[in-house]
Amino acid sequence: MLDIKVAPRYAKSLIDLGIEQNTLEHLYNDMQLIHQICKENPELVLLLKSPIVRSDKKESILKEVFFDSLSLTSTTFITLILKKKREAILDAIAKAFISQYKTHHNIKIAKVTTAIALNDVQKNKIISLLEKSEKATIELNEVVNPEIIGGMILRVDDRQIDESIKRKLNNLEMEFDDNPYVKEY
């Protein structure tokens, strides 16, 4: 609950600092690295959230894991997070930063679900069509789900276009269930 309200505020402050110091791209790369490491190591996230582990131990672990590969601004930011006892929300801050960075640069994420993997030509076609309609840079996330049988499901922001064969079959089945020629008892 804490990370929902506090993490975006820290992320916004870090974005503002990055814009001010002209280091936004470095900070973005650093936050991606932090998020990736936290995603690959859930034990690290649990350790940072644990009230049993002492703060100095958490600080030494974070320094060991991150400080050699991050920029000075990011390491200073992590030190500030540690002083404020907010290390438990470090991953949430990184996620919020990435999201706000994409909003700042007008980057939208599109998720396409297909029954088989798309080739590069198909991906590029989808990206170019979406960039024209959305007037934004598109990052395409592809998901392969054989259960949709064919077609695709495309999701951008809160809009979804479902042109899957599975949905069409379900719609057809519902139409047959409502057959007006069969007398219902």
ABEGO torsion letter per residue (X at the ends): XAAAAAAAAAAAAAAAAAAAAGAAAAAAAAAAAAAAAAAABAAAAAAAABAABBAAAAAAAAAAAAAAABBAAAAAAAAAAAAAGAAAAAAAAAAAAAAAAAAAAGBBBBBBBBABBBBAAAAAAAAAAAAAAAGBBBBBBBBBBAAAGBEBBBBBEABBBBABAAAAAAAAAAAAAABAABBBX
